[in-house]
């Protein structure tokens, strides 16, 4: 009995000693781990309790930034400083604002590529976007900003697109000036095996518009982070987002997905090699393949064959369409093609790329569209996304679509967003605020030269709870000489001026003959303004942002339009409910011709329409400003050259802003577009070329926008009791029924 007690006591002592040894060693290791990382600034992520479990799968020390293997943060900073001597540049210290204060304002000059210059397809698209922008100038003396003609997108020395001797060549530019007021576009930097941010030449004081920048090296308020996009990314327009309707519940078949390459060695391999730990094959699908590169079989591990087999079981596009969340882990560099693909698919991006300065981070509030994770806490991702509520999921998905459509769907939008961000810095006193950048229709369609107040733009009225003004300005487009008091324009003036909502009437006189004296016009209860007849005749001048227009609402009229005052009043009240749209009478439509593979135009009266002619329509005066300053001069030149299509172009513009159709309102049965005082043969619609020109305009406009912005609708709004069999005395718009 005594011997047994001795053995039991000895065994207990041995166990206590082993426990103390084990836990003491573990505590020392934990303290050492914390000491190594006490100076790190963690990414915003929940404070989970089981962080200590993760090092068994990923070594956090290998996930820092994008520097070389084994480099400390201090070594990386020293290497960066030796390459970029102006790493502390800010707009106030490294930008010449004086070049942007002349009468030319913000103009961009693009160095012409040298003869025989190698230019990649992606950089050719960037240069084309700059050349077609409203800021482009061919005169460097007018320029505020300069874009290199040398292709600097791919600075990987192992790439076939790599351009050598950049340093020597840019120093030969007479206007280089150590890079001041220059912007350098870059998608890929560094090379195997380190993939540093070295571009291989001294950027001096130039602004870097760079993909995958590290927050450690990014110069806030100076550089611009751009997205990584493929060579197949469209030049213009781009495919629309995949969220066609707000389905409820918004969750999809798969909760979380990833499908992509797995790197066996080098930078970025640790994160992707750990992704298999969260794969369950049910609602979480995380698939990787190591079948890429020439010698992948030399380095393949025991998981490769199984991973490659599992990888082929799922279609990537199908996963995108049917997943609520998409993992976006870092690649060799911090950025990944998966980012834009997820945004387009309305698959909420879950970012695993510590230190990545997100694209256009100066202006975009990314916490409203993505979930930023921590590479060191991969195992917590499933529980995190499961905790996101349905209402939050829907809000995130809606924001991905807004951002995709506004800034990322084409190279054109990426380049213009970059230029607009720099412009906002140059003209900070009239720059856009965060809401303008992060709410529909997006910053590119909000021109701060018009106003810096949100309440002055029609598409913010609903969010701000702002009511529209209670008066309108009529703008009449006149092209015929005034020879008789019985001309349709005289009757039109009387009809419009009788409206209790009419504030003033402006006649845009586009006749070659000078306008008649004021005494020739009939007396009216509202002010009448006639433009100077000596100015150059221009069809698009009806949409100039006339300073005389004081009201938000504009009633655009042709001189021969026939309306009743009650029709005008009713249309105005409808417009007040839809101030961001065109509201009017004569409808038209577009269609796709599969034989000619062109967009067509039809004037047939059907139940469906996509255009409301501006010969009798209401819209917000801001669209005058957009028409004159946003659209390409070539489009307005086409309108002026043909004296046609300006109404179609305005519909294209408004629909591109709203993504909504115009609104057709009720009209009398006998309504007709009557010809002017000229003979019928002289009327525009009597010319056989008139309709052909409009057909061509529709296709030309669609080509410039990069897609077809017009939207079909079958909605028509009528007054209450419009056709009810009740006493006429009870009807507010009783004149609309009279034959």
PyMOL commands that set and color helices and strands:
alter all, ss='L'
color gray80, all
select helices_A, chain A and resi 2-36+51-56+60-63+73-83+91-94+97-100+121-132+140-142+166-171+177-179+269-273+275-278+296-299+304-311+316-321+338-344+366-368+375-386+390-408+411-426+428-430+434-438+443-445+454-456+458-464+488-497+518-520+539-543+565-577+622-629+633-642+646-658+680-682+684-686+688-705+728-730+734-737
alter helices_A, ss='H'
color red, helices_A
select strands_A, chain A and resi 108-110+136-137+145-147+182-186+207-211+224-226+254-261+284-289+323-329+348-352+371-372+472-478+502-509+527-530+553-558+583-584+587-593+598-602+611-612+616-620+663-665+716-717
alter strands_A, ss='S'
color yellow, strands_A
deselect
rebuild
show_as cartoon
